[in-house]
Amino acid sequence: MQNKKVSTAAYLFLAPSFIGVSVFVLIPFGDAIRRSFYEAMSGKVVGIKNYITVFNNEAFKLAGSNTLRFAMVCIPLLVVISLLLALLLRSTKKHNEFLKTTFLLPMAIPIASIVLLWKIIFHKSGLLNTGLQMLGVASIDWLNTDKAFYVLVFSYLWKNMGYDMVLWLAGLSGISPSLYEAAQLDGAGAFARFRYITLPSLMPTLFVISVLSLLNSFKVFREAYLIFGERPQEKIYMLQHTFNNWFVSLDIQKLCAGAVIMASLIFAVILILQKFWGSEERE
Amino acid sequence: MIKFSKKVICLILGACVTLSGCGNDKDVKSVADNNSKTMAMGRYVEEVVELPYNKDTEVALSLLQNNDNALELYVGTGGEEKYYPTEIGRYTMQSDGTWVRDVPAWVNNELMIGNDTSSQNIIMGNDGYLYGSSASGDKLLPHIVKNTEGDNWEEIKIPELNKIEENIGYYPMIQHLSIMENGLLAISFYTEGKIYNPEDGSKVMDFATSTQGPMTVSGTKVISNNEDGTAVKITDTERGQADAEISYGDKMNSASAFCVADDGTIYIGNTQGIHSTKQDGTIFETLVDGSLTSLSMPSLYLLSVLKGEGDEFYTFLGSSDGASKTLLKYTYNKDVPSLPDSELTIYSLNDNDTVRQAIGEFQRNNPTARVTFRIAMGEDSGTTISDNIKVLNTELLAGKGADIIILDGLPVESYIEKGVLEDLSGISEELINSGDLLKNIIDSSRTGDKLYFMPTRVQLVTALGRQDILDSTKSLEALGEFAEKNTGKPLLNKITYKDIIETFLPLELGNILNTKSEIDNTAMIQFFDSIKKITKGVDMGEDELIYYGNSDFNVGAGDALINISEITGIADVMIAEVVAKDINGDIINVNGLYKPVGNVGINSAGTNKELANKFVRELISQQVQDLDLGDGFSVNPKSLEVWNNTKKDISYGIGSPLSDYNITAAWPEKEVIAKYTNMCSTVTTPVKEDYVISEMIMNEAGAFLKGEKTAEETANTITERARTYIAE
């Protein structure tokens, strides 16, 4: 009876949030799934024709490979760098809060300001090229060549490092110090303690960070769109650019099919990550 | 206890936040319910009052209300030229609506008429006397006269008006003249206003006014716009300072005309309608909605607004070409719905004068329909084209969207492919058969055997130059070869890289992009090669202030050998023809190219297709197409015939401080106009427009024109970048 009361109360508290998510996310996504089986405007059912069109579309394939490449480069980098930062910060005795705040600041800066900053730095006549010229290095066109990929990677790492570092710190603080003490007593060195205690304990945190980093990697489209426009250099042409341009040209059927494909893939990745890393939590 | 109190407070707050909207919703719902049951009735209805003057021999000067509240129309006649009349006549409206003509002796004096006297204006002063103003001579010396008694008159001398303004080289030009009850003269000039004492001509004070200074007087107060046109300013001449300002707010335009009723209510007329406010008020009430009347038509501009008997208003309007005047009367009809019961929505990325004109005519002919014209990118809009297209697409996907879509700048091919647009073949066939639509324009607008959009105007792509150069415009390659062999002046004047591409790309984009919208790399390389040759010796750069571009004037002045441009109306023809004559050259249409403008389509999901069809017919009708609004030539053959026979007493002058060359262009002869109207019937190829590819080409062209890249490298870069776009 008590359990039933608690469950009912819990559902009631969850209801507003669930209704909001349903109205703004689940129902529209359901509509997108529905539209992916229809023609754009006529309402005629075309089955999986839109999916075949999307899979055969060169722009989609290019965007998909660029998005995958971006995720494969950025997420491991972000995970490793933020973990190192977290470990360093944890070992620092002074100014911890100040340093944490400093690393979190990039998340608080508005996108428009960040875009302006990158344009000033990475423009052909920008600060970076001026610095390089002073060192005797030729200017590089960061924004209009394949170097644009590295600009985007840098932007992503700079923005998300602090956030992931805080998540790592939370995970690290959940490891009991007595385990380290016991290991030290048994003669384990720093690396051994890291490898056998820290890393395994951080698996659930790794799962959360990986999933969030994966989802945040799609948000880099905002910077890409504002700096490079609707049709950027080939190497940073992402799935969101394709979807954006399809919407402008009213190719809603392709957009919905592409969105369903992308969502399914991300969901599959999350499930796989959960199986390997998330299951540690349950254990 | 404290925790419990906190919980109770939170619960109460939560309940308040959740439940506070409920009552409001009910009220809104009940109001909505009531509205649907009982429609609001009563609004001002417009009717045209036929003006009695002969448009061929007389020119309308002023309209006023005399001391008996009857309308008086003053007209000029005689004289070698229309605007220099040798006699001023007067038509007085009788109680039965007829007009009676006479010639008041007092106004036909040596200061008001003559071979070099123009800009006559007759005003009813608040002191009960009639006044007249005019300007004479080369420097437009202003005169003011007063009808004292009977046929007697006297000149009012104001010494300040007899001094030439150094910065413009003319005497002060009177924009508006009003006379107060105490006889003081309030005069607004172009950007300032002054009060004068007629006794000795001395200035009493200054008052604020906006550009071209519409104003009126009430008692001892002057009512005008403030300097930046954001508010009504009431200046008390007794206290010598501004009394009050009534802000127009964000949504209201400044007044084009004022009038004040006996009770002190201020009435304001502008393109948005007729509005009223109190002198000590803060808000405006719209009495006559401009969007439902002719007040919003671009072909008319408001000269004055008059309060008639009871609830009546009159507006006196001039046509934008200066050729005629219109008198409209507004009467309150309580039996007509406040808002017409059916609505037609029109969507356009940018404003369009032809559409606005058609809306005015349509509203007049269909008083039960309301037209809402939605302009996505207004003057102050900070949005991009694609942002607005996304908004439109969202509406289209929801099965809504405007009934009529003006397709300029929109992804037309995509809309056709998705079935967004209705087939207009039926309408077009009817109009072509009745001789109201050019067949060549429609044939080149078809997609297969269907027609999904109809241009409402065409701009002719022309080249101006000597004959030997014009012979080379058969292709860009030929022009490039000519330029290569040319040892004289460069083909073009100082020009930016962007302008070069904007000038020549439309001629070749149809070859660069094939019918499947794929890029022909060879054609693109050829394009850049030709551009390189054409720009041999041309001074090019990026700064628009220095590299101000190429024009007909530059060809006449000898700074360029050719100018390729789009002719949008007879005003463009006037200058071009003078230059062509000066250089013993000609103007030709380039390869049958034209730019279709105001491409109208009907939304296949629209709810008012019948009204939409009617509106499309209105757009093509002679009522709209007869007018030269400067946005393109007519697509109606009957209107083109009217254009041929149109004569106007206007001229343009262009000069430059950098050159001794000056152009004075008068209205062309019929044969000259016919040359261009005939072009409209022979053009065959619409200029291909693809803003994405055009932008890519423009972005890369700079490096090519600076010599940093070869034609092949540039073309290859563009082809690579465009590959993704085309693949989408």
HADDOCK unambig.tbl for C-alpha pairs under 7 A between the chains (distance, minus, plus):
assign (segid A and resid 40 and name CA) (segid B and resid 418 and name CA) 6.39 0.50 0.50
assign (segid A and resid 41 and name CA) (segid B and resid 397 and name CA) 6.82 0.50 0.50
assign (segid A and resid 41 and name CA) (segid B and resid 418 and name CA) 5.91 0.50 0.50
assign (segid A and resid 41 and name CA) (segid B and resid 419 and name CA) 6.81 0.50 0.50
assign (segid A and resid 57 and name CA) (segid B and resid 727 and name CA) 6.69 0.50 0.50
assign (segid A and resid 57 and name CA) (segid B and resid 728 and name CA) 6.97 0.50 0.50
assign (segid A and resid 58 and name CA) (segid B and resid 727 and name CA) 5.65 0.50 0.50
assign (segid A and resid 59 and name CA) (segid B and resid 724 and name CA) 5.27 0.50 0.50
assign (segid A and resid 59 and name CA) (segid B and resid 727 and name CA) 5.29 0.50 0.50
assign (segid A and resid 59 and name CA) (segid B and resid 728 and name CA) 5.31 0.50 0.50
assign (segid A and resid 247 and name CA) (segid B and resid 390 and name CA) 6.67 0.50 0.50
assign (segid A and resid 248 and name CA) (segid B and resid 386 and name CA) 6.40 0.50 0.50
assign (segid A and resid 248 and name CA) (segid B and resid 389 and name CA) 6.08 0.50 0.50
assign (segid A and resid 248 and name CA) (segid B and resid 390 and name CA) 5.42 0.50 0.50
assign (segid A and resid 249 and name CA) (segid B and resid 411 and name CA) 6.12 0.50 0.50
assign (segid A and resid 249 and name CA) (segid B and resid 414 and name CA) 5.92 0.50 0.50
assign (segid A and resid 250 and name CA) (segid B and resid 393 and name CA) 6.35 0.50 0.50
assign (segid A and resid 250 and name CA) (segid B and resid 414 and name CA) 6.74 0.50 0.50
